[in-house]
């Protein structure tokens, strides 16, 4: 489904920030012409006005086509699925039969919804290996806040699936972080985007405190990494997560995928080192590496 996002009316209205917002909307939020055409095709399908489908004949289906290439928009998807079925599913039938009965992933992955940073594609997770939740800017809300799909995924994966690792993956050129860094403190409360990315407000504040003299792009890059650690710190505010981390049955990790240079940075929360810190003062990390 193609999601067309509204203009970010909550962003700063000052001249310099307006230029950044316009550039952000142009490069990050505008849907390319090809995909707009595909969206129109899908909307036609959803409306029930698909060519060849009438009230008198529900058995006829004429495929919606990409008029630029004159091909069914699902052709590539179909071929990828058939390749998966032949080369992976059928060759590992016993494994997939076991997965049909139950899943026992060792990872919960919290990643951004950005189409360029699919964790399975980048890190090679196979079916059954990682319970995954994706949201704008890979944020984790506080335990005290209201219900979200991310919190439901945390509860289910930690308490029911009993994953052994939680990995939060951020990435370069994150549109959600750009929105966070650009918006006014008092934004449009009617905006779903604003009401979500404001979860990362403390990461923005700490970035502004140490990097306000840097170019906006560099501020965003700093905030992309800082927000990961703020989310990791918030995870320790969930009583049932903190208990498992303290007992050693659950580990918390951060990851940063730079798709410009194709590097991946990984680190682990040092729970013992973090215990002496005051709440909100950050976390201690260990086992940092760059791949």
KEDREN-487035 format. One record per residue (C-alpha): residue number from 1; residue in three letters; z, y, x. Coordinates in steps of 0.02 Angstrom, whole numbers, plus 50000, padded with zeros to 5 digits. Layout:
N
<atom><n>NUM</n><res>ALA</res><w>Z</w><v>Y</v><u>X</u></atom>
...
This chain:
291
<atom><n>1</n><res>UNK</res><w>50000</w><v>50000</v><u>50000</u></atom>
<atom><n>2</n><res>UNK</res><w>49954</w><v>50171</v><u>50069</u></atom>
<atom><n>3</n><res>UNK</res><w>50095</w><v>50297</v><u>50051</u></atom>
<atom><n>4</n><res>UNK</res><w>50042</w><v>50478</v><u>50042</u></atom>
<atom><n>5</n><res>UNK</res><w>50188</w><v>50587</v><u>50090</u></atom>
<atom><n>6</n><res>UNK</res><w>50216</w><v>50764</v><u>50023</u></atom>
<atom><n>7</n><res>UNK</res><w>50226</w><v>50914</v><u>50136</u></atom>
<atom><n>8</n><res>UNK</res><w>50395</w><v>50927</v><u>50218</u></atom>
<atom><n>9</n><res>UNK</res><w>50457</w><v>51079</v><u>50124</u></atom>
<atom><n>10</n><res>UNK</res><w>50629</w><v>51058</v><u>50200</u></atom>
<atom><n>11</n><res>UNK</res><w>50569</w><v>51095</v><u>50376</u></atom>
<atom><n>12</n><res>UNK</res><w>50599</w><v>51259</v><u>50464</u></atom>
<atom><n>13</n><res>UNK</res><w>50502</w><v>51409</v><u>50403</u></atom>
<atom><n>14</n><res>UNK</res><w>50513</w><v>51510</v><u>50565</u></atom>
<atom><n>15</n><res>UNK</res><w>50344</w><v>51544</v><u>50648</u></atom>
<atom><n>16</n><res>UNK</res><w>50370</w><v>51433</v><u>50800</u></atom>
<atom><n>17</n><res>UNK</res><w>50443</w><v>51291</v><u>50701</u></atom>
<atom><n>18</n><res>UNK</res><w>50309</w><v>51310</v><u>50566</u></atom>
<atom><n>19</n><res>UNK</res><w>50176</w><v>51280</v><u>50699</u></atom>
<atom><n>20</n><res>UNK</res><w>50267</w><v>51122</v><u>50753</u></atom>
<atom><n>21</n><res>UNK</res><w>50285</w><v>51064</v><u>50574</u></atom>
<atom><n>22</n><res>UNK</res><w>50102</w><v>51094</v><u>50539</u></atom>
<atom><n>23</n><res>UNK</res><w>50055</w><v>50996</v><u>50694</u></atom>
<atom><n>24</n><res>UNK</res><w>50176</w><v>50857</v><u>50645</u></atom>
<atom><n>25</n><res>UNK</res><w>50102</w><v>50846</v><u>50471</u></atom>
<atom><n>26</n><res>UNK</res><w>49925</w><v>50849</v><u>50540</u></atom>
<atom><n>27</n><res>UNK</res><w>49952</w><v>50712</v><u>50669</u></atom>
<atom><n>28</n><res>UNK</res><w>50086</w><v>50604</v><u>50590</u></atom>
<atom><n>29</n><res>UNK</res><w>50080</w><v>50619</v><u>50401</u></atom>
<atom><n>30</n><res>UNK</res><w>49898</w><v>50649</v><u>50356</u></atom>
<atom><n>31</n><res>UNK</res><w>49807</w><v>50492</v><u>50308</u></atom>
<atom><n>32</n><res>UNK</res><w>49639</w><v>50467</v><u>50395</u></atom>
<atom><n>33</n><res>UNK</res><w>49485</w><v>50481</v><u>50285</u></atom>
<atom><n>34</n><res>UNK</res><w>49447</w><v>50296</v><u>50297</u></atom>
<atom><n>35</n><res>UNK</res><w>49620</w><v>50251</v><u>50236</u></atom>
<atom><n>36</n><res>UNK</res><w>49612</w><v>50380</v><u>50097</u></atom>
<atom><n>37</n><res>UNK</res><w>49456</w><v>50292</v><u>50036</u></atom>
<atom><n>38</n><res>UNK</res><w>49546</w><v>50126</v><u>50045</u></atom>
<atom><n>39</n><res>UNK</res><w>49694</w><v>50201</v><u>49951</u></atom>
<atom><n>40</n><res>UNK</res><w>49578</w><v>50258</v><u>49812</u></atom>
<atom><n>41</n><res>UNK</res><w>49508</w><v>50082</v><u>49802</u></atom>
<atom><n>42</n><res>UNK</res><w>49681</w><v>50007</v><u>49789</u></atom>
<atom><n>43</n><res>UNK</res><w>49731</w><v>50134</v><u>49658</u></atom>
<atom><n>44</n><res>UNK</res><w>49580</w><v>50082</v><u>49557</u></atom>
<atom><n>45</n><res>UNK</res><w>49637</w><v>49901</v><u>49569</u></atom>
<atom><n>46</n><res>UNK</res><w>49813</w><v>49948</v><u>49515</u></atom>
<atom><n>47</n><res>UNK</res><w>49750</w><v>50047</v><u>49366</u></atom>
<atom><n>48</n><res>UNK</res><w>49667</w><v>49894</v><u>49291</u></atom>
<atom><n>49</n><res>UNK</res><w>49497</w><v>49979</v><u>49299</u></atom>
<atom><n>50</n><res>UNK</res><w>49430</w><v>49863</v><u>49431</u></atom>
<atom><n>51</n><res>UNK</res><w>49240</w><v>49849</v><u>49417</u></atom>
<atom><n>52</n><res>UNK</res><w>49193</w><v>49691</v><u>49324</u></atom>
<atom><n>53</n><res>UNK</res><w>49363</w><v>49676</v><u>49238</u></atom>
<atom><n>54</n><res>UNK</res><w>49360</w><v>49718</v><u>49053</u></atom>
<atom><n>55</n><res>UNK</res><w>49474</w><v>49691</v><u>48905</u></atom>
<atom><n>56</n><res>UNK</res><w>49357</w><v>49552</v><u>48848</u></atom>
<atom><n>57</n><res>UNK</res><w>49339</w><v>49463</v><u>49013</u></atom>
<atom><n>58</n><res>UNK</res><w>49489</w><v>49445</v><u>49128</u></atom>
<atom><n>59</n><res>UNK</res><w>49409</w><v>49307</v><u>49230</u></atom>
<atom><n>60</n><res>UNK</res><w>49282</w><v>49414</v><u>49321</u></atom>
<atom><n>61</n><res>UNK</res><w>49333</w><v>49503</v><u>49479</u></atom>
<atom><n>62</n><res>UNK</res><w>49224</w><v>49614</v><u>49584</u></atom>
<atom><n>63</n><res>UNK</res><w>49301</w><v>49648</v><u>49754</u></atom>
<atom><n>64</n><res>UNK</res><w>49342</w><v>49827</v><u>49796</u></atom>
<atom><n>65</n><res>UNK</res><w>49242</w><v>49868</v><u>49951</u></atom>
<atom><n>66</n><res>UNK</res><w>49259</w><v>49985</v><u>50096</u></atom>
<atom><n>67</n><res>UNK</res><w>49101</w><v>50085</v><u>50063</u></atom>
<atom><n>68</n><res>UNK</res><w>49089</w><v>50141</v><u>50243</u></atom>
<atom><n>69</n><res>UNK</res><w>49075</w><v>49963</v><u>50308</u></atom>
<atom><n>70</n><res>UNK</res><w>49024</w><v>49879</v><u>50144</u></atom>
<atom><n>71</n><res>UNK</res><w>49158</w><v>49746</v><u>50167</u></atom>
<atom><n>72</n><res>UNK</res><w>49307</w><v>49690</v><u>50065</u></atom>
<atom><n>73</n><res>UNK</res><w>49461</w><v>49783</v><u>50127</u></atom>
<atom><n>74</n><res>UNK</res><w>49554</w><v>49618</v><u>50134</u></atom>
<atom><n>75</n><res>UNK</res><w>49422</w><v>49522</v><u>50233</u></atom>
<atom><n>76</n><res>UNK</res><w>49507</w><v>49547</v><u>50401</u></atom>
<atom><n>77</n><res>UNK</res><w>49676</w><v>49508</v><u>50326</u></atom>
<atom><n>78</n><res>UNK</res><w>49609</w><v>49347</v><u>50251</u></atom>
<atom><n>79</n><res>UNK</res><w>49536</w><v>49292</v><u>50418</u></atom>
<atom><n>80</n><res>UNK</res><w>49698</w><v>49329</v><u>50509</u></atom>
<atom><n>81</n><res>UNK</res><w>49795</w><v>49229</v><u>50381</u></atom>
<atom><n>82</n><res>UNK</res><w>49676</w><v>49081</v><u>50392</u></atom>
<atom><n>83</n><res>UNK</res><w>49689</w><v>49087</v><u>50581</u></atom>
<atom><n>84</n><res>UNK</res><w>49879</w><v>49088</v><u>50569</u></atom>
<atom><n>85</n><res>UNK</res><w>49875</w><v>48942</v><u>50449</u></atom>
<atom><n>86</n><res>UNK</res><w>49761</w><v>48838</v><u>50561</u></atom>
<atom><n>87</n><res>UNK</res><w>49827</w><v>48881</v><u>50733</u></atom>
<atom><n>88</n><res>UNK</res><w>50013</w><v>48907</v><u>50700</u></atom>
<atom><n>89</n><res>UNK</res><w>50067</w><v>48838</v><u>50532</u></atom>
<atom><n>90</n><res>UNK</res><w>49973</w><v>48673</v><u>50536</u></atom>
<atom><n>91</n><res>UNK</res><w>50009</w><v>48646</v><u>50721</u></atom>
<atom><n>92</n><res>UNK</res><w>50196</w><v>48673</v><u>50690</u></atom>
<atom><n>93</n><res>UNK</res><w>50212</w><v>48596</v><u>50519</u></atom>
<atom><n>94</n><res>UNK</res><w>50383</w><v>48518</v><u>50548</u></atom>
<atom><n>95</n><res>UNK</res><w>50454</w><v>48684</v><u>50606</u></atom>
<atom><n>96</n><res>UNK</res><w>50389</w><v>48774</v><u>50452</u></atom>
<atom><n>97</n><res>UNK</res><w>50455</w><v>48636</v><u>50339</u></atom>
<atom><n>98</n><res>UNK</res><w>50628</w><v>48666</v><u>50412</u></atom>
<atom><n>99</n><res>UNK</res><w>50608</w><v>48853</v><u>50385</u></atom>
<atom><n>100</n><res>UNK</res><w>50564</w><v>48819</v><u>50204</u></atom>
<atom><n>101</n><res>UNK</res><w>50738</w><v>48744</v><u>50182</u></atom>
<atom><n>102</n><res>UNK</res><w>50839</w><v>48873</v><u>50278</u></atom>
<atom><n>103</n><res>UNK</res><w>50831</w><v>49012</v><u>50406</u></atom>
<atom><n>104</n><res>UNK</res><w>50948</w><v>49033</v><u>50554</u></atom>
<atom><n>105</n><res>UNK</res><w>50887</w><v>49185</v><u>50653</u></atom>
<atom><n>106</n><res>UNK</res><w>50984</w><v>49238</v><u>50807</u></atom>
<atom><n>107</n><res>UNK</res><w>50931</w><v>49420</v><u>50790</u></atom>
<atom><n>108</n><res>UNK</res><w>50943</w><v>49558</v><u>50664</u></atom>
<atom><n>109</n><res>UNK</res><w>50813</w><v>49687</v><u>50714</u></atom>
<atom><n>110</n><res>UNK</res><w>50822</w><v>49864</v><u>50647</u></atom>
<atom><n>111</n><res>UNK</res><w>50658</w><v>49951</v><u>50685</u></atom>
<atom><n>112</n><res>UNK</res><w>50555</w><v>50099</v><u>50629</u></atom>
<atom><n>113</n><res>UNK</res><w>50429</w><v>50081</v><u>50489</u></atom>
<atom><n>114</n><res>UNK</res><w>50296</w><v>50160</v><u>50601</u></atom>
<atom><n>115</n><res>UNK</res><w>50139</w><v>50051</v><u>50597</u></atom>
<atom><n>116</n><res>UNK</res><w>50122</w><v>50060</v><u>50787</u></atom>
<atom><n>117</n><res>UNK</res><w>50286</w><v>49975</v><u>50829</u></atom>
<atom><n>118</n><res>UNK</res><w>50292</w><v>49807</v><u>50739</u></atom>
<atom><n>119</n><res>UNK</res><w>50433</w><v>49709</v><u>50826</u></atom>
<atom><n>120</n><res>UNK</res><w>50349</w><v>49541</v><u>50801</u></atom>
<atom><n>121</n><res>UNK</res><w>50190</w><v>49602</v><u>50884</u></atom>
<atom><n>122</n><res>UNK</res><w>50276</w><v>49695</v><u>51026</u></atom>
<atom><n>123</n><res>UNK</res><w>50415</w><v>49572</v><u>51066</u></atom>
<atom><n>124</n><res>UNK</res><w>50334</w><v>49412</v><u>51005</u></atom>
<atom><n>125</n><res>UNK</res><w>50462</w><v>49362</v><u>50874</u></atom>
<atom><n>126</n><res>UNK</res><w>50405</w><v>49205</v><u>50783</u></atom>
<atom><n>127</n><res>UNK</res><w>50444</w><v>49158</v><u>50602</u></atom>
<atom><n>128</n><res>UNK</res><w>50629</w><v>49115</v><u>50588</u></atom>
<atom><n>129</n><res>UNK</res><w>50683</w><v>49206</v><u>50747</u></atom>
<atom><n>130</n><res>UNK</res><w>50726</w><v>49381</v><u>50685</u></atom>
<atom><n>131</n><res>UNK</res><w>50789</w><v>49448</v><u>50519</u></atom>
<atom><n>132</n><res>UNK</res><w>50706</w><v>49619</v><u>50515</u></atom>
<atom><n>133</n><res>UNK</res><w>50734</w><v>49780</v><u>50422</u></atom>
<atom><n>134</n><res>UNK</res><w>50624</w><v>49932</v><u>50452</u></atom>
<atom><n>135</n><res>UNK</res><w>50656</w><v>50110</v><u>50398</u></atom>
<atom><n>136</n><res>UNK</res><w>50605</w><v>50286</v><u>50446</u></atom>
<atom><n>137</n><res>UNK</res><w>50668</w><v>50320</v><u>50623</u></atom>
<atom><n>138</n><res>UNK</res><w>50764</w><v>50154</v><u>50636</u></atom>
<atom><n>139</n><res>UNK</res><w>50926</w><v>50236</v><u>50579</u></atom>
<atom><n>140</n><res>UNK</res><w>51091</w><v>50154</v><u>50532</u></atom>
<atom><n>141</n><res>UNK</res><w>51194</w><v>50249</v><u>50403</u></atom>
<atom><n>142</n><res>UNK</res><w>51383</w><v>50257</v><u>50415</u></atom>
<atom><n>143</n><res>UNK</res><w>51490</w><v>50124</v><u>50334</u></atom>
<atom><n>144</n><res>UNK</res><w>51565</w><v>50254</v><u>50216</u></atom>
<atom><n>145</n><res>UNK</res><w>51398</w><v>50313</v><u>50146</u></atom>
<atom><n>146</n><res>UNK</res><w>51315</w><v>50247</v><u>49989</u></atom>
<atom><n>147</n><res>UNK</res><w>51216</w><v>50086</v><u>49972</u></atom>
<atom><n>148</n><res>UNK</res><w>51049</w><v>50068</v><u>50063</u></atom>
<atom><n>149</n><res>UNK</res><w>50933</w><v>49923</v><u>50102</u></atom>
<atom><n>150</n><res>UNK</res><w>50984</w><v>49937</v><u>50285</u></atom>
<atom><n>151</n><res>UNK</res><w>51168</w><v>49910</v><u>50242</u></atom>
<atom><n>152</n><res>UNK</res><w>51123</w><v>49764</v><u>50130</u></atom>
<atom><n>153</n><res>UNK</res><w>51024</w><v>49686</v><u>50273</u></atom>
<atom><n>154</n><res>UNK</res><w>51172</w><v>49710</v><u>50390</u></atom>
<atom><n>155</n><res>UNK</res><w>51292</w><v>49627</v><u>50270</u></atom>
<atom><n>156</n><res>UNK</res><w>51179</w><v>49480</v><u>50234</u></atom>
<atom><n>157</n><res>UNK</res><w>51123</w><v>49447</v><u>50412</u></atom>
<atom><n>158</n><res>UNK</res><w>51296</w><v>49465</v><u>50491</u></atom>
<atom><n>159</n><res>UNK</res><w>51404</w><v>49381</v><u>50359</u></atom>
<atom><n>160</n><res>UNK</res><w>51285</w><v>49252</v><u>50284</u></atom>
<atom><n>161</n><res>UNK</res><w>51156</w><v>49213</v><u>50417</u></atom>
<atom><n>162</n><res>UNK</res><w>51283</w><v>49245</v><u>50556</u></atom>
<atom><n>163</n><res>UNK</res><w>51159</w><v>49319</v><u>50678</u></atom>
<atom><n>164</n><res>UNK</res><w>51220</w><v>49331</v><u>50858</u></atom>
<atom><n>165</n><res>UNK</res><w>51130</w><v>49492</v><u>50904</u></atom>
<atom><n>166</n><res>UNK</res><w>51087</w><v>49658</v><u>50823</u></atom>
<atom><n>167</n><res>UNK</res><w>50945</w><v>49750</v><u>50908</u></atom>
<atom><n>168</n><res>UNK</res><w>50901</w><v>49929</v><u>50860</u></atom>
<atom><n>169</n><res>UNK</res><w>50728</w><v>49977</v><u>50921</u></atom>
<atom><n>170</n><res>UNK</res><w>50672</w><v>50158</v><u>50936</u></atom>
<atom><n>171</n><res>UNK</res><w>50505</w><v>50217</v><u>51000</u></atom>
<atom><n>172</n><res>UNK</res><w>50403</w><v>50359</v><u>51072</u></atom>
<atom><n>173</n><res>UNK</res><w>50324</w><v>50494</v><u>50964</u></atom>
<atom><n>174</n><res>UNK</res><w>50430</w><v>50448</v><u>50813</u></atom>
<atom><n>175</n><res>UNK</res><w>50378</w><v>50551</v><u>50662</u></atom>
<atom><n>176</n><res>UNK</res><w>50549</w><v>50530</v><u>50581</u></atom>
<atom><n>177</n><res>UNK</res><w>50637</w><v>50601</v><u>50734</u></atom>
<atom><n>178</n><res>UNK</res><w>50512</w><v>50745</v><u>50739</u></atom>
<atom><n>179</n><res>UNK</res><w>50554</w><v>50781</v><u>50558</u></atom>
<atom><n>180</n><res>UNK</res><w>50740</w><v>50775</v><u>50598</u></atom>
<atom><n>181</n><res>UNK</res><w>50722</w><v>50893</v><u>50746</u></atom>
<atom><n>182</n><res>UNK</res><w>50612</w><v>51015</v><u>50648</u></atom>
<atom><n>183</n><res>UNK</res><w>50708</w><v>51030</v><u>50485</u></atom>
<atom><n>184</n><res>UNK</res><w>50831</w><v>51165</v><u>50440</u></atom>
<atom><n>185</n><res>UNK</res><w>51012</w><v>51114</v><u>50425</u></atom>
<atom><n>186</n><res>UNK</res><w>51003</w><v>51156</v><u>50241</u></atom>
<atom><n>187</n><res>UNK</res><w>50842</w><v>51070</v><u>50191</u></atom>
<atom><n>188</n><res>UNK</res><w>50765</w><v>51023</v><u>50025</u></atom>
<atom><n>189</n><res>UNK</res><w>50890</w><v>50904</v><u>49945</u></atom>
<atom><n>190</n><res>UNK</res><w>50749</w><v>50840</v><u>49832</u></atom>
<atom><n>191</n><res>UNK</res><w>50657</w><v>50770</v><u>49981</u></atom>
<atom><n>192</n><res>UNK</res><w>50679</w><v>50584</v><u>50009</u></atom>
<atom><n>193</n><res>UNK</res><w>50631</w><v>50610</v><u>50192</u></atom>
<atom><n>194</n><res>UNK</res><w>50762</w><v>50744</v><u>50221</u></atom>
<atom><n>195</n><res>UNK</res><w>50897</w><v>50645</v><u>50132</u></atom>
<atom><n>196</n><res>UNK</res><w>50862</w><v>50497</v><u>50245</u></atom>
<atom><n>197</n><res>UNK</res><w>50833</w><v>50571</v><u>50418</u></atom>
<atom><n>198</n><res>UNK</res><w>50988</w><v>50681</v><u>50400</u></atom>
<atom><n>199</n><res>UNK</res><w>51080</w><v>50519</v><u>50441</u></atom>
<atom><n>200</n><res>UNK</res><w>51033</w><v>50560</v><u>50620</u></atom>
<atom><n>201</n><res>UNK</res><w>51102</w><v>50737</v><u>50615</u></atom>
<atom><n>202</n><res>UNK</res><w>51232</w><v>50704</v><u>50751</u></atom>
<atom><n>203</n><res>UNK</res><w>51097</w><v>50641</v><u>50868</u></atom>
<atom><n>204</n><res>UNK</res><w>51002</w><v>50803</v><u>50837</u></atom>
<atom><n>205</n><res>UNK</res><w>51157</w><v>50907</v><u>50871</u></atom>
<atom><n>206</n><res>UNK</res><w>51197</w><v>50819</v><u>51034</u></atom>
<atom><n>207</n><res>UNK</res><w>51014</w><v>50835</v><u>51088</u></atom>
<atom><n>208</n><res>UNK</res><w>51013</w><v>51022</v><u>51052</u></atom>
<atom><n>209</n><res>UNK</res><w>51175</w><v>51039</v><u>51151</u></atom>
<atom><n>210</n><res>UNK</res><w>51102</w><v>50968</v><u>51311</u></atom>
<atom><n>211</n><res>UNK</res><w>50913</w><v>50989</v><u>51294</u></atom>
<atom><n>212</n><res>UNK</res><w>50883</w><v>51149</v><u>51196</u></atom>
<atom><n>213</n><res>UNK</res><w>50794</w><v>51226</v><u>51346</u></atom>
<atom><n>214</n><res>UNK</res><w>50664</w><v>51087</v><u>51349</u></atom>
<atom><n>215</n><res>UNK</res><w>50496</w><v>51083</v><u>51263</u></atom>
<atom><n>216</n><res>UNK</res><w>50506</w><v>51022</v><u>51084</u></atom>
<atom><n>217</n><res>UNK</res><w>50417</w><v>50858</v><u>51127</u></atom>
<atom><n>218</n><res>UNK</res><w>50545</w><v>50822</v><u>51263</u></atom>
<atom><n>219</n><res>UNK</res><w>50687</w><v>50864</v><u>51143</u></atom>
<atom><n>220</n><res>UNK</res><w>50616</w><v>50736</v><u>51022</u></atom>
<atom><n>221</n><res>UNK</res><w>50603</w><v>50605</v><u>51159</u></atom>
<atom><n>222</n><res>UNK</res><w>50785</w><v>50636</v><u>51205</u></atom>
<atom><n>223</n><res>UNK</res><w>50836</w><v>50623</v><u>51022</u></atom>
<atom><n>224</n><res>UNK</res><w>50737</w><v>50462</v><u>50999</u></atom>
<atom><n>225</n><res>UNK</res><w>50849</w><v>50376</v><u>51126</u></atom>
<atom><n>226</n><res>UNK</res><w>51009</w><v>50467</v><u>51078</u></atom>
<atom><n>227</n><res>UNK</res><w>50991</w><v>50418</v><u>50896</u></atom>
<atom><n>228</n><res>UNK</res><w>50986</w><v>50234</v><u>50945</u></atom>
<atom><n>229</n><res>UNK</res><w>51157</w><v>50248</v><u>51028</u></atom>
<atom><n>230</n><res>UNK</res><w>51226</w><v>50346</v><u>50882</u></atom>
<atom><n>231</n><res>UNK</res><w>51169</w><v>50206</v><u>50766</u></atom>
<atom><n>232</n><res>UNK</res><w>51246</w><v>50076</v><u>50881</u></atom>
<atom><n>233</n><res>UNK</res><w>51409</w><v>50174</v><u>50876</u></atom>
<atom><n>234</n><res>UNK</res><w>51401</w><v>50179</v><u>50686</u></atom>
<atom><n>235</n><res>UNK</res><w>51382</w><v>49990</v><u>50682</u></atom>
<atom><n>236</n><res>UNK</res><w>51556</w><v>49977</v><u>50758</u></atom>
<atom><n>237</n><res>UNK</res><w>51619</w><v>50071</v><u>50605</u></atom>
<atom><n>238</n><res>UNK</res><w>51577</w><v>49921</v><u>50496</u></atom>
<atom><n>239</n><res>UNK</res><w>51740</w><v>49819</v><u>50497</u></atom>
<atom><n>240</n><res>UNK</res><w>51656</w><v>49649</v><u>50490</u></atom>
<atom><n>241</n><res>UNK</res><w>51536</w><v>49696</v><u>50629</u></atom>
<atom><n>242</n><res>UNK</res><w>51673</w><v>49767</v><u>50740</u></atom>
<atom><n>243</n><res>UNK</res><w>51777</w><v>49609</v><u>50714</u></atom>
<atom><n>244</n><res>UNK</res><w>51636</w><v>49494</v><u>50769</u></atom>
<atom><n>245</n><res>UNK</res><w>51593</w><v>49604</v><u>50918</u></atom>
<atom><n>246</n><res>UNK</res><w>51777</w><v>49605</v><u>50970</u></atom>
<atom><n>247</n><res>UNK</res><w>51785</w><v>49415</v><u>50957</u></atom>
<atom><n>248</n><res>UNK</res><w>51624</w><v>49396</v><u>51058</u></atom>
<atom><n>249</n><res>UNK</res><w>51520</w><v>49312</v><u>50923</u></atom>
<atom><n>250</n><res>UNK</res><w>51405</w><v>49462</v><u>50898</u></atom>
<atom><n>251</n><res>UNK</res><w>51321</w><v>49577</v><u>51025</u></atom>
<atom><n>252</n><res>UNK</res><w>51243</w><v>49747</v><u>50994</u></atom>
<atom><n>253</n><res>UNK</res><w>51087</w><v>49803</v><u>51087</u></atom>
<atom><n>254</n><res>UNK</res><w>50974</w><v>49954</v><u>51096</u></atom>
<atom><n>255</n><res>UNK</res><w>50790</w><v>49954</v><u>51136</u></atom>
<atom><n>256</n><res>UNK</res><w>50660</w><v>50090</v><u>51163</u></atom>
<atom><n>257</n><res>UNK</res><w>50474</w><v>50055</v><u>51156</u></atom>
<atom><n>258</n><res>UNK</res><w>50365</w><v>50185</v><u>51241</u></atom>
<atom><n>259</n><res>UNK</res><w>50192</w><v>50145</v><u>51173</u></atom>
<atom><n>260</n><res>UNK</res><w>50113</w><v>50284</v><u>51275</u></atom>
<atom><n>261</n><res>UNK</res><w>50153</w><v>50196</v><u>51439</u></atom>
<atom><n>262</n><res>UNK</res><w>50186</w><v>50024</v><u>51364</u></atom>
<atom><n>263</n><res>UNK</res><w>50363</w><v>50004</v><u>51430</u></atom>
<atom><n>264</n><res>UNK</res><w>50517</w><v>49934</v><u>51344</u></atom>
<atom><n>265</n><res>UNK</res><w>50694</w><v>49986</v><u>51390</u></atom>
<atom><n>266</n><res>UNK</res><w>50838</w><v>49875</v><u>51336</u></atom>
<atom><n>267</n><res>UNK</res><w>51027</w><v>49894</v><u>51348</u></atom>
<atom><n>268</n><res>UNK</res><w>51185</w><v>49815</v><u>51276</u></atom>
<atom><n>269</n><res>UNK</res><w>51341</w><v>49896</v><u>51206</u></atom>
<atom><n>270</n><res>UNK</res><w>51492</w><v>49874</v><u>51320</u></atom>
<atom><n>271</n><res>UNK</res><w>51624</w><v>49848</v><u>51188</u></atom>
<atom><n>272</n><res>UNK</res><w>51773</w><v>49850</v><u>51306</u></atom>
<atom><n>273</n><res>UNK</res><w>51707</w><v>50006</v><u>51391</u></atom>
<atom><n>274</n><res>UNK</res><w>51679</w><v>50089</v><u>51223</u></atom>
<atom><n>275</n><res>UNK</res><w>51853</w><v>50055</v><u>51156</u></atom>
<atom><n>276</n><res>UNK</res><w>51933</w><v>50192</v><u>51260</u></atom>
<atom><n>277</n><res>UNK</res><w>51814</w><v>50325</v><u>51195</u></atom>
<atom><n>278</n><res>UNK</res><w>51858</w><v>50439</v><u>51051</u></atom>
<atom><n>279</n><res>UNK</res><w>51760</w><v>50416</v><u>50892</u></atom>
<atom><n>280</n><res>UNK</res><w>51598</w><v>50513</v><u>50900</u></atom>
<atom><n>281</n><res>UNK</res><w>51604</w><v>50530</v><u>51090</u></atom>
<atom><n>282</n><res>UNK</res><w>51474</w><v>50396</v><u>51120</u></atom>
<atom><n>283</n><res>UNK</res><w>51471</w><v>50217</v><u>51179</u></atom>
<atom><n>284</n><res>UNK</res><w>51472</w><v>50131</v><u>51347</u></atom>
<atom><n>285</n><res>UNK</res><w>51320</w><v>50024</v><u>51388</u></atom>
<atom><n>286</n><res>UNK</res><w>51281</w><v>49886</v><u>51512</u></atom>
<atom><n>287</n><res>UNK</res><w>51139</w><v>49771</v><u>51565</u></atom>
<atom><n>288</n><res>UNK</res><w>51009</w><v>49908</v><u>51557</u></atom>
<atom><n>289</n><res>UNK</res><w>50835</w><v>49855</v><u>51607</u></atom>
<atom><n>290</n><res>UNK</res><w>50655</w><v>49915</v><u>51591</u></atom>
<atom><n>291</n><res>UNK</res><w>50513</w><v>49793</v><u>51560</u></atom>
